[in-house]
Amino acid sequence: MAEDEIRENLTEDEDDDIVVLEDEDGNAVTFRFLELVTVDATPYAVLLPLEDDEEGGVVIVEVVDLGMESEHYDAVLDDDLNERIFEQFRSEFKDKYDFA
């Protein structure tokens, strides 16, 4: 979603909803959890990188329930699916976020 930068209208404590994931090189990357979006009965998390991101967009990951209050995030590698999820996010939360 490099072409679509968003700014969140923060109304909650800024320390809430912080997610730390590991990238492909084993480095910790910090995100703000924006929203949970369901597409085709599958939940996806929309995450905003908190560190400088040259692409300026969000990251979308599939939320996999592991049971016992544990979950795992899988990267969404399909560009068409990524776009569908992002469009669903934009549609559902157009009043909460400023899509520039």
Biopython code that builds the backbone (N, CA, C, O; Angstrom):
import numpy as np
from Bio.PDB.StructureBuilder import StructureBuilder

atoms = [
    (1, "MET", "N", (0.820, -1.171, 0.000)),
    (1, "MET", "CA", (0.000, 0.000, 0.000)),
    (1, "MET", "C", (0.876, 1.250, 0.000)),
    (1, "MET", "O", (0.537, 2.242, 0.646)),
    (2, "ALA", "N", (1.971, 1.212, -0.702)),
    (2, "ALA", "CA", (2.928, 2.304, -0.690)),
    (2, "ALA", "C", (2.313, 3.613, -1.152)),
    (2, "ALA", "O", (2.677, 4.678, -0.653)),
    (3, "GLU", "N", (1.383, 3.548, -2.102)),
    (3, "GLU", "CA", (0.806, 4.761, -2.638)),
    (3, "GLU", "C", (-0.233, 5.380, -1.715)),
    (3, "GLU", "O", (-0.654, 6.518, -1.924)),
    (4, "ASP", "N", (-0.642, 4.647, -0.711)),
    (4, "ASP", "CA", (-1.683, 5.125, 0.189)),
    (4, "ASP", "C", (-1.135, 5.288, 1.597)),
    (4, "ASP", "O", (-1.113, 4.333, 2.373)),
    (5, "GLU", "N", (-0.698, 6.479, 1.923)),
    (5, "GLU", "CA", (-0.261, 6.738, 3.285)),
    (5, "GLU", "C", (-1.481, 7.094, 4.114)),
    (5, "GLU", "O", (-2.430, 7.704, 3.620)),
    (6, "ILE", "N", (-1.444, 6.701, 5.390)),
    (6, "ILE", "CA", (-2.564, 7.038, 6.261)),
    (6, "ILE", "C", (-2.043, 7.688, 7.521)),
    (6, "ILE", "O", (-0.920, 7.441, 7.959)),
    (7, "ARG", "N", (-2.876, 8.514, 8.085)),
    (7, "ARG", "CA", (-2.592, 9.095, 9.389)),
    (7, "ARG", "C", (-3.731, 8.699, 10.295)),
    (7, "ARG", "O", (-4.901, 8.857, 9.947)),
    (8, "GLU", "N", (-3.389, 8.190, 11.449)),
    (8, "GLU", "CA", (-4.408, 7.737, 12.390)),
    (8, "GLU", "C", (-4.855, 8.906, 13.257)),
    (8, "GLU", "O", (-4.032, 9.684, 13.740)),
    (9, "ASN", "N", (-6.163, 9.021, 13.451)),
    (9, "ASN", "CA", (-6.705, 9.998, 14.387)),
    (9, "ASN", "C", (-6.664, 9.349, 15.762)),
    (9, "ASN", "O", (-7.626, 8.697, 16.169)),
    (10, "LEU", "N", (-5.566, 9.521, 16.477)),
    (10, "LEU", "CA", (-5.369, 8.836, 17.744)),
    (10, "LEU", "C", (-6.258, 9.431, 18.821)),
    (10, "LEU", "O", (-6.218, 10.630, 19.098)),
    (11, "THR", "N", (-7.060, 8.564, 19.421)),
    (11, "THR", "CA", (-7.882, 8.982, 20.544)),
    (11, "THR", "C", (-7.592, 8.129, 21.758)),
    (11, "THR", "O", (-8.042, 8.452, 22.858)),
    (12, "GLU", "N", (-6.839, 7.030, 21.584)),
    (12, "GLU", "CA", (-6.505, 6.137, 22.670)),
    (12, "GLU", "C", (-5.069, 6.410, 23.107)),
    (12, "GLU", "O", (-4.348, 7.172, 22.463)),
    (13, "ASP", "N", (-4.670, 5.787, 24.195)),
    (13, "ASP", "CA", (-3.299, 5.877, 24.665)),
    (13, "ASP", "C", (-2.370, 5.380, 23.575)),
    (13, "ASP", "O", (-2.588, 4.298, 23.029)),
    (14, "GLU", "N", (-1.345, 6.142, 23.247)),
    (14, "GLU", "CA", (-0.463, 5.792, 22.143)),
    (14, "GLU", "C", (0.331, 4.515, 22.390)),
    (14, "GLU", "O", (0.859, 3.945, 21.436)),
    (15, "ASP", "N", (0.435, 4.048, 23.617)),
    (15, "ASP", "CA", (1.156, 2.810, 23.892)),
    (15, "ASP", "C", (0.284, 1.575, 23.708)),
    (15, "ASP", "O", (0.797, 0.456, 23.735)),
    (16, "ASP", "N", (-1.002, 1.746, 23.525)),
    (16, "ASP", "CA", (-1.909, 0.617, 23.292)),
    (16, "ASP", "C", (-1.683, 0.070, 21.891)),
    (16, "ASP", "O", (-1.271, 0.790, 20.982)),
    (17, "ASP", "N", (-1.960, -1.212, 21.739)),
    (17, "ASP", "CA", (-1.962, -1.854, 20.427)),
    (17, "ASP", "C", (-0.604, -1.870, 19.721)),
    (17, "ASP", "O", (-0.542, -1.747, 18.498)),
    (18, "ILE", "N", (0.458, -2.017, 20.466)),
    (18, "ILE", "CA", (1.785, -2.142, 19.878)),
    (18, "ILE", "C", (2.065, -3.618, 19.624)),
    (18, "ILE", "O", (1.868, -4.457, 20.502)),
    (19, "VAL", "N", (2.528, -3.928, 18.411)),
    (19, "VAL", "CA", (2.851, -5.293, 18.011)),
    (19, "VAL", "C", (4.299, -5.311, 17.553)),
    (19, "VAL", "O", (4.713, -4.467, 16.757)),
    (20, "VAL", "N", (5.068, -6.266, 18.051)),
    (20, "VAL", "CA", (6.451, -6.425, 17.613)),
    (20, "VAL", "C", (6.547, -7.749, 16.870)),
    (20, "VAL", "O", (6.261, -8.809, 17.428)),
    (21, "LEU", "N", (6.950, -7.679, 15.609)),
    (21, "LEU", "CA", (7.097, -8.867, 14.769)),
    (21, "LEU", "C", (8.549, -9.002, 14.340)),
    (21, "LEU", "O", (9.328, -8.051, 14.408)),
    (22, "GLU", "N", (8.888, -10.182, 13.906)),
    (22, "GLU", "CA", (10.246, -10.451, 13.424)),
    (22, "GLU", "C", (10.220, -10.472, 11.902)),
    (22, "GLU", "O", (9.377, -11.135, 11.298)),
    (23, "ASP", "N", (11.155, -9.736, 11.279)),
    (23, "ASP", "CA", (11.209, -9.734, 9.819)),
    (23, "ASP", "C", (11.985, -10.954, 9.318)),
    (23, "ASP", "O", (12.428, -11.787, 10.109)),
    (24, "GLU", "N", (12.141, -11.048, 8.005)),
    (24, "GLU", "CA", (12.797, -12.214, 7.408)),
    (24, "GLU", "C", (14.264, -12.353, 7.802)),
    (24, "GLU", "O", (14.849, -13.426, 7.651)),
    (25, "ASP", "N", (14.857, -11.280, 8.302)),
    (25, "ASP", "CA", (16.253, -11.317, 8.741)),
    (25, "ASP", "C", (16.394, -11.521, 10.249)),
    (25, "ASP", "O", (17.505, -11.508, 10.780)),
    (26, "GLY", "N", (15.267, -11.710, 10.934)),
    (26, "GLY", "CA", (15.294, -11.930, 12.378)),
    (26, "GLY", "C", (15.312, -10.655, 13.202)),
    (26, "GLY", "O", (15.509, -10.709, 14.416)),
    (27, "ASN", "N", (15.109, -9.510, 12.565)),
    (27, "ASN", "CA", (15.096, -8.228, 13.274)),
    (27, "ASN", "C", (13.701, -7.920, 13.795)),
    (27, "ASN", "O", (12.711, -8.197, 13.120)),
    (28, "ALA", "N", (13.616, -7.349, 14.989)),
    (28, "ALA", "CA", (12.343, -6.947, 15.559)),
    (28, "ALA", "C", (11.860, -5.674, 14.877)),
    (28, "ALA", "O", (12.615, -4.716, 14.717)),
    (29, "VAL", "N", (10.597, -5.678, 14.479)),
    (29, "VAL", "CA", (9.984, -4.519, 13.834)),
    (29, "VAL", "C", (8.720, -4.182, 14.626)),
    (29, "VAL", "O", (7.909, -5.063, 14.911)),
    (30, "THR", "N", (8.554, -2.909, 14.978)),
    (30, "THR", "CA", (7.441, -2.468, 15.815)),
    (30, "THR", "C", (6.342, -1.839, 14.958)),
    (30, "THR", "O", (6.608, -1.019, 14.080)),
    (31, "PHE", "N", (5.104, -2.244, 15.238)),
    (31, "PHE", "CA", (3.937, -1.759, 14.514)),
    (31, "PHE", "C", (2.882, -1.304, 15.502)),
    (31, "PHE", "O", (2.879, -1.709, 16.665)),
    (32, "ARG", "N", (1.982, -0.449, 15.018)),
    (32, "ARG", "CA", (0.757, -0.127, 15.740)),
    (32, "ARG", "C", (-0.350, -0.930, 15.055)),
    (32, "ARG", "O", (-0.538, -0.845, 13.841)),
    (33, "PHE", "N", (-1.077, -1.710, 15.855)),
    (33, "PHE", "CA", (-2.225, -2.447, 15.347)),
    (33, "PHE", "C", (-3.329, -1.439, 15.078)),
    (33, "PHE", "O", (-3.803, -0.778, 16.002)),
    (34, "LEU", "N", (-3.747, -1.312, 13.816)),
    (34, "LEU", "CA", (-4.797, -0.359, 13.475)),
    (34, "LEU", "C", (-6.180, -0.981, 13.602)),
    (34, "LEU", "O", (-7.018, -0.496, 14.361)),
    (35, "GLU", "N", (-6.415, -2.050, 12.861)),
    (35, "GLU", "CA", (-7.749, -2.643, 12.853)),
    (35, "GLU", "C", (-7.664, -4.104, 12.441)),
    (35, "GLU", "O", (-6.667, -4.557, 11.878)),
    (36, "LEU", "N", (-8.725, -4.822, 12.733)),
    (36, "LEU", "CA", (-8.909, -6.190, 12.276)),
    (36, "LEU", "C", (-9.977, -6.153, 11.190)),
    (36, "LEU", "O", (-11.070, -5.629, 11.405)),
    (37, "VAL", "N", (-9.658, -6.711, 10.023)),
    (37, "VAL", "CA", (-10.564, -6.719, 8.882)),
    (37, "VAL", "C", (-10.803, -8.169, 8.485)),
    (37, "VAL", "O", (-9.861, -8.960, 8.425)),
    (38, "THR", "N", (-12.052, -8.521, 8.214)),
    (38, "THR", "CA", (-12.369, -9.880, 7.787)),
    (38, "THR", "C", (-12.733, -9.874, 6.308)),
    (38, "THR", "O", (-13.622, -9.142, 5.873)),
    (39, "VAL", "N", (-12.026, -10.706, 5.544)),
    (39, "VAL", "CA", (-12.289, -10.864, 4.114)),
    (39, "VAL", "C", (-12.389, -12.361, 3.840)),
    (39, "VAL", "O", (-11.493, -13.127, 4.197)),
    (40, "ASP", "N", (-13.482, -12.769, 3.207)),
    (40, "ASP", "CA", (-13.724, -14.185, 2.912)),
    (40, "ASP", "C", (-13.611, -15.038, 4.170)),
    (40, "ASP", "O", (-13.022, -16.118, 4.144)),
    (41, "ALA", "N", (-14.173, -14.553, 5.260)),
    (41, "ALA", "CA", (-14.224, -15.248, 6.560)),
    (41, "ALA", "C", (-12.849, -15.454, 7.197)),
    (41, "ALA", "O", (-12.708, -16.262, 8.115)),
    (42, "THR", "N", (-11.850, -14.741, 6.723)),
    (42, "THR", "CA", (-10.503, -14.834, 7.280)),
    (42, "THR", "C", (-10.137, -13.487, 7.899)),
    (42, "THR", "O", (-10.285, -12.452, 7.248)),
    (43, "PRO", "N", (-9.658, -13.484, 9.153)),
    (43, "PRO", "CA", (-9.277, -12.217, 9.788)),
    (43, "PRO", "C", (-7.864, -11.781, 9.388)),
    (43, "PRO", "O", (-6.943, -12.593, 9.303)),
    (44, "TYR", "N", (-7.728, -10.496, 9.149)),
    (44, "TYR", "CA", (-6.443, -9.897, 8.808)),
    (44, "TYR", "C", (-6.215, -8.682, 9.695)),
    (44, "TYR", "O", (-7.142, -7.920, 9.971)),
    (45, "ALA", "N", (-4.979, -8.506, 10.136)),
    (45, "ALA", "CA", (-4.612, -7.334, 10.919)),
    (45, "ALA", "C", (-3.963, -6.308, 9.999)),
    (45, "ALA", "O", (-3.119, -6.648, 9.170)),
    (46, "VAL", "N", (-4.364, -5.063, 10.153)),
    (46, "VAL", "CA", (-3.758, -3.958, 9.417)),
    (46, "VAL", "C", (-2.828, -3.254, 10.399)),
    (46, "VAL", "O", (-3.266, -2.734, 11.425)),
    (47, "LEU", "N", (-1.537, -3.247, 10.067)),
    (47, "LEU", "CA", (-0.501, -2.732, 10.961)),
    (47, "LEU", "C", (0.211, -1.546, 10.326)),
    (47, "LEU", "O", (0.452, -1.527, 9.119)),
    (48, "LEU", "N", (0.540, -0.568, 11.140)),
    (48, "LEU", "CA", (1.284, 0.605, 10.687)),
    (48, "LEU", "C", (2.680, 0.553, 11.284)),
    (48, "LEU", "O", (2.821, 0.556, 12.507)),
    (49, "PRO", "N", (3.728, 0.503, 10.443)),
    (49, "PRO", "CA", (5.095, 0.489, 10.987)),
    (49, "PRO", "C", (5.366, 1.767, 11.773)),
    (49, "PRO", "O", (5.032, 2.862, 11.320)),
    (50, "LEU", "N", (5.969, 1.628, 12.946)),
    (50, "LEU", "CA", (6.278, 2.805, 13.764)),
    (50, "LEU", "C", (7.641, 3.380, 13.437)),
    (50, "LEU", "O", (7.914, 4.542, 13.738)),
    (51, "GLU", "N", (8.489, 2.587, 12.830)),
    (51, "GLU", "CA", (9.801, 3.066, 12.426)),
    (51, "GLU", "C", (9.690, 3.635, 11.021)),
    (51, "GLU", "O", (8.721, 3.371, 10.309)),
    (52, "ASP", "N", (10.692, 4.421, 10.624)),
    (52, "ASP", "CA", (10.682, 4.984, 9.278)),
    (52, "ASP", "C", (10.565, 3.872, 8.254)),
    (52, "ASP", "O", (11.338, 2.914, 8.258)),
    (53, "ASP", "N", (9.586, 4.018, 7.381)),
    (53, "ASP", "CA", (9.343, 3.029, 6.333)),
    (53, "ASP", "C", (9.380, 3.772, 5.009)),
    (53, "ASP", "O", (8.549, 4.644, 4.755)),
    (54, "GLU", "N", (10.338, 3.429, 4.172)),
    (54, "GLU", "CA", (10.496, 4.160, 2.920)),
    (54, "GLU", "C", (9.278, 4.040, 2.015)),
    (54, "GLU", "O", (9.058, 4.904, 1.167)),
    (55, "GLU", "N", (8.475, 2.976, 2.179)),
    (55, "GLU", "CA", (7.284, 2.817, 1.355)),
    (55, "GLU", "C", (6.117, 3.638, 1.890)),
    (55, "GLU", "O", (5.234, 4.024, 1.124)),
    (56, "GLY", "N", (6.101, 3.908, 3.189)),
    (56, "GLY", "CA", (5.068, 4.757, 3.768)),
    (56, "GLY", "C", (3.692, 4.135, 3.862)),
    (56, "GLY", "O", (2.707, 4.866, 3.969)),
    (57, "GLY", "N", (3.580, 2.824, 3.828)),
    (57, "GLY", "CA", (2.276, 2.200, 3.853)),
    (57, "GLY", "C", (2.071, 1.286, 5.037)),
    (57, "GLY", "O", (2.902, 1.211, 5.943)),
    (58, "VAL", "N", (0.952, 0.595, 5.012)),
    (58, "VAL", "CA", (0.613, -0.353, 6.059)),
    (58, "VAL", "C", (1.077, -1.748, 5.671)),
    (58, "VAL", "O", (1.410, -2.018, 4.517)),
    (59, "VAL", "N", (1.089, -2.622, 6.665)),
    (59, "VAL", "CA", (1.406, -4.029, 6.460)),
    (59, "VAL", "C", (0.166, -4.814, 6.842)),
    (59, "VAL", "O", (-0.458, -4.548, 7.868)),
    (60, "ILE", "N", (-0.186, -5.784, 6.010)),
    (60, "ILE", "CA", (-1.356, -6.610, 6.278)),
    (60, "ILE", "C", (-0.884, -8.034, 6.520)),
    (60, "ILE", "O", (-0.111, -8.591, 5.740)),
    (61, "VAL", "N", (-1.369, -8.620, 7.627)),
    (61, "VAL", "CA", (-1.006, -9.997, 7.967)),
    (61, "VAL", "C", (-2.279, -10.773, 8.302)),
    (61, "VAL", "O", (-3.244, -10.221, 8.832)),
    (62, "GLU", "N", (-2.254, -12.073, 7.978)),
    (62, "GLU", "CA", (-3.362, -12.943, 8.346)),
    (62, "GLU", "C", (-3.214, -13.321, 9.807)),
    (62, "GLU", "O", (-2.116, -13.645, 10.260)),
    (63, "VAL", "N", (-4.315, -13.279, 10.546)),
    (63, "VAL", "CA", (-4.313, -13.651, 11.956)),
    (63, "VAL", "C", (-4.730, -15.118, 12.049)),
    (63, "VAL", "O", (-5.854, -15.477, 11.695)),
    (64, "VAL", "N", (-3.812, -15.964, 12.530)),
    (64, "VAL", "CA", (-4.064, -17.394, 12.652)),
    (64, "VAL", "C", (-4.230, -17.704, 14.135)),
    (64, "VAL", "O", (-3.309, -17.510, 14.927)),
    (65, "ASP", "N", (-5.413, -18.188, 14.500)),
    (65, "ASP", "CA", (-5.714, -18.533, 15.892)),
    (65, "ASP", "C", (-5.050, -19.859, 16.233)),
    (65, "ASP", "O", (-5.336, -20.878, 15.606)),
    (66, "LEU", "N", (-4.169, -19.850, 17.219)),
    (66, "LEU", "CA", (-3.477, -21.058, 17.651)),
    (66, "LEU", "C", (-4.140, -21.694, 18.858)),
    (66, "LEU", "O", (-3.659, -22.703, 19.372)),
    (67, "GLY", "N", (-5.248, -21.109, 19.317)),
    (67, "GLY", "CA", (-5.938, -21.621, 20.491)),
    (67, "GLY", "C", (-5.288, -21.121, 21.765)),
    (67, "GLY", "O", (-4.210, -20.528, 21.739)),
    (68, "MET", "N", (-5.961, -21.369, 22.885)),
    (68, "MET", "CA", (-5.468, -20.973, 24.204)),
    (68, "MET", "C", (-4.986, -19.524, 24.242)),
    (68, "MET", "O", (-3.935, -19.217, 24.804)),
    (69, "GLU", "N", (-5.789, -18.631, 23.622)),
    (69, "GLU", "CA", (-5.513, -17.192, 23.602)),
    (69, "GLU", "C", (-4.166, -16.842, 22.968)),
    (69, "GLU", "O", (-3.509, -15.882, 23.373)),
    (70, "SER", "N", (-3.771, -17.616, 21.990)),
    (70, "SER", "CA", (-2.519, -17.381, 21.283)),
    (70, "SER", "C", (-2.806, -17.262, 19.788)),
    (70, "SER", "O", (-3.668, -17.958, 19.251)),
    (71, "GLU", "N", (-2.080, -16.381, 19.135)),
    (71, "GLU", "CA", (-2.261, -16.220, 17.701)),
    (71, "GLU", "C", (-0.917, -16.028, 17.018)),
    (71, "GLU", "O", (0.088, -15.697, 17.647)),
    (72, "HIS", "N", (-0.933, -16.245, 15.721)),
    (72, "HIS", "CA", (0.259, -16.138, 14.887)),
    (72, "HIS", "C", (-0.107, -15.254, 13.700)),
    (72, "HIS", "O", (-1.254, -15.259, 13.252)),
    (73, "TYR", "N", (0.844, -14.508, 13.197)),
    (73, "TYR", "CA", (0.597, -13.644, 12.042)),
    (73, "TYR", "C", (1.371, -14.175, 10.839)),
    (73, "TYR", "O", (2.578, -14.405, 10.921)),
    (74, "ASP", "N", (0.668, -14.370, 9.722)),
    (74, "ASP", "CA", (1.287, -14.804, 8.469)),
    (74, "ASP", "C", (1.231, -13.667, 7.467)),
    (74, "ASP", "O", (0.209, -12.993, 7.339)),
    (75, "ALA", "N", (2.323, -13.456, 6.763)),
    (75, "ALA", "CA", (2.376, -12.422, 5.731)),
    (75, "ALA", "C", (1.380, -12.742, 4.623)),
    (75, "ALA", "O", (1.170, -13.907, 4.283)),
    (76, "VAL", "N", (0.773, -11.706, 4.066)),
    (76, "VAL", "CA", (-0.105, -11.856, 2.908)),
    (76, "VAL", "C", (0.741, -11.520, 1.694)),
    (76, "VAL", "O", (1.101, -10.362, 1.482)),
    (77, "LEU", "N", (1.058, -12.528, 0.902)),
    (77, "LEU", "CA", (1.971, -12.356, -0.225)),
    (77, "LEU", "C", (1.263, -12.122, -1.550)),
    (77, "LEU", "O", (1.889, -11.681, -2.514)),
    (78, "ASP", "N", (-0.024, -12.406, -1.614)),
    (78, "ASP", "CA", (-0.803, -12.233, -2.840)),
    (78, "ASP", "C", (-1.189, -10.757, -2.978)),
    (78, "ASP", "O", (-1.926, -10.227, -2.146)),
    (79, "ASP", "N", (-0.694, -10.098, -4.021)),
    (79, "ASP", "CA", (-0.952, -8.664, -4.213)),
    (79, "ASP", "C", (-2.437, -8.354, -4.384)),
    (79, "ASP", "O", (-2.923, -7.351, -3.861)),
    (80, "ASP", "N", (-3.158, -9.203, -5.109)),
    (80, "ASP", "CA", (-4.592, -8.968, -5.306)),
    (80, "ASP", "C", (-5.350, -9.071, -3.990)),
    (80, "ASP", "O", (-6.221, -8.249, -3.706)),
    (81, "LEU", "N", (-5.023, -10.071, -3.192)),
    (81, "LEU", "CA", (-5.663, -10.230, -1.886)),
    (81, "LEU", "C", (-5.306, -9.061, -0.981)),
    (81, "LEU", "O", (-6.169, -8.536, -0.277)),
    (82, "ASN", "N", (-4.054, -8.650, -0.991)),
    (82, "ASN", "CA", (-3.620, -7.496, -0.211)),
    (82, "ASN", "C", (-4.459, -6.267, -0.569)),
    (82, "ASN", "O", (-4.907, -5.537, 0.315)),
    (83, "GLU", "N", (-4.665, -6.049, -1.838)),
    (83, "GLU", "CA", (-5.442, -4.895, -2.291)),
    (83, "GLU", "C", (-6.904, -5.007, -1.847)),
    (83, "GLU", "O", (-7.491, -4.011, -1.422)),
    (84, "ARG", "N", (-7.498, -6.197, -1.938)),
    (84, "ARG", "CA", (-8.878, -6.403, -1.486)),
    (84, "ARG", "C", (-9.018, -6.112, 0.005)),
    (84, "ARG", "O", (-9.978, -5.472, 0.436)),
    (85, "ILE", "N", (-8.055, -6.587, 0.785)),
    (85, "ILE", "CA", (-8.090, -6.358, 2.229)),
    (85, "ILE", "C", (-7.963, -4.867, 2.528)),
    (85, "ILE", "O", (-8.695, -4.329, 3.359)),
    (86, "PHE", "N", (-7.024, -4.200, 1.843)),
    (86, "PHE", "CA", (-6.824, -2.775, 2.077)),
    (86, "PHE", "C", (-8.063, -1.974, 1.680)),
    (86, "PHE", "O", (-8.431, -1.026, 2.373)),
    (87, "GLU", "N", (-8.698, -2.338, 0.588)),
    (87, "GLU", "CA", (-9.913, -1.639, 0.173)),
    (87, "GLU", "C", (-11.043, -1.857, 1.181)),
    (87, "GLU", "O", (-11.828, -0.945, 1.440)),
    (88, "GLN", "N", (-11.126, -3.047, 1.743)),
    (88, "GLN", "CA", (-12.121, -3.320, 2.792)),
    (88, "GLN", "C", (-11.831, -2.453, 4.021)),
    (88, "GLN", "O", (-12.743, -1.880, 4.617)),
    (89, "PHE", "N", (-10.554, -2.367, 4.387)),
    (89, "PHE", "CA", (-10.122, -1.516, 5.501)),
    (89, "PHE", "C", (-10.507, -0.064, 5.241)),
    (89, "PHE", "O", (-11.072, 0.599, 6.111)),
    (90, "ARG", "N", (-10.203, 0.426, 4.050)),
    (90, "ARG", "CA", (-10.541, 1.819, 3.697)),
    (90, "ARG", "C", (-12.045, 2.064, 3.778)),
    (90, "ARG", "O", (-12.492, 3.095, 4.281)),
    (91, "SER", "N", (-12.810, 1.113, 3.281)),
    (91, "SER", "CA", (-14.257, 1.256, 3.274)),
    (91, "SER", "C", (-14.832, 1.252, 4.693)),
    (91, "SER", "O", (-15.659, 2.096, 5.037)),
    (92, "GLU", "N", (-14.393, 0.311, 5.497)),
    (92, "GLU", "CA", (-14.935, 0.174, 6.855)),
    (92, "GLU", "C", (-14.523, 1.307, 7.789)),
    (92, "GLU", "O", (-15.281, 1.676, 8.686)),
    (93, "PHE", "N", (-13.334, 1.859, 7.589)),
    (93, "PHE", "CA", (-12.787, 2.810, 8.556)),
    (93, "PHE", "C", (-12.496, 4.188, 7.945)),
    (93, "PHE", "O", (-11.622, 4.914, 8.418)),
    (94, "LYS", "N", (-13.233, 4.533, 6.901)),
    (94, "LYS", "CA", (-12.993, 5.821, 6.215)),
    (94, "LYS", "C", (-13.227, 7.014, 7.119)),
    (94, "LYS", "O", (-12.650, 8.080, 6.901)),
    (95, "ASP", "N", (-14.070, 6.848, 8.135)),
    (95, "ASP", "CA", (-14.347, 7.968, 9.044)),
    (95, "ASP", "C", (-13.331, 8.063, 10.176)),
    (95, "ASP", "O", (-13.269, 9.082, 10.863)),
    (96, "LYS", "N", (-12.541, 7.025, 10.377)),
    (96, "LYS", "CA", (-11.587, 7.001, 11.484)),
    (96, "LYS", "C", (-10.173, 7.425, 11.054)),
    (96, "LYS", "O", (-9.419, 7.972, 11.859)),
    (97, "TYR", "N", (-9.817, 7.175, 9.800)),
    (97, "TYR", "CA", (-8.460, 7.445, 9.308)),
    (97, "TYR", "C", (-8.513, 8.408, 8.135)),
    (97, "TYR", "O", (-9.485, 8.455, 7.382)),
    (98, "ASP", "N", (-7.432, 9.180, 8.002)),
    (98, "ASP", "CA", (-7.292, 10.111, 6.881)),
    (98, "ASP", "C", (-6.406, 9.436, 5.843)),
    (98, "ASP", "O", (-5.198, 9.316, 6.046)),
    (99, "PHE", "N", (-6.985, 8.998, 4.744)),
    (99, "PHE", "CA", (-6.247, 8.334, 3.680)),
    (99, "PHE", "C", (-5.767, 9.389, 2.703)),
    (99, "PHE", "O", (-6.553, 9.945, 1.936)),
    (100, "ALA", "N", (-4.468, 9.663, 2.734)),
    (100, "ALA", "CA", (-3.918, 10.712, 1.860)),
    (100, "ALA", "C", (-3.309, 10.117, 0.624)),
    (100, "ALA", "O", (-2.798, 10.848, -0.225)),
]
sb = StructureBuilder()
sb.init_structure("model")
sb.init_model(0)
sb.init_chain("A")
sb.init_seg("    ")
for serial, (resi, resn, name, xyz) in enumerate(atoms, 1):
    if name == "N":
        sb.init_residue(resn, " ", resi, " ")
    sb.init_atom(name, np.array(xyz, "f"), 0.0, 1.0, " ", f" {name:<3s}", serial, name[0])
structure = sb.get_structure()
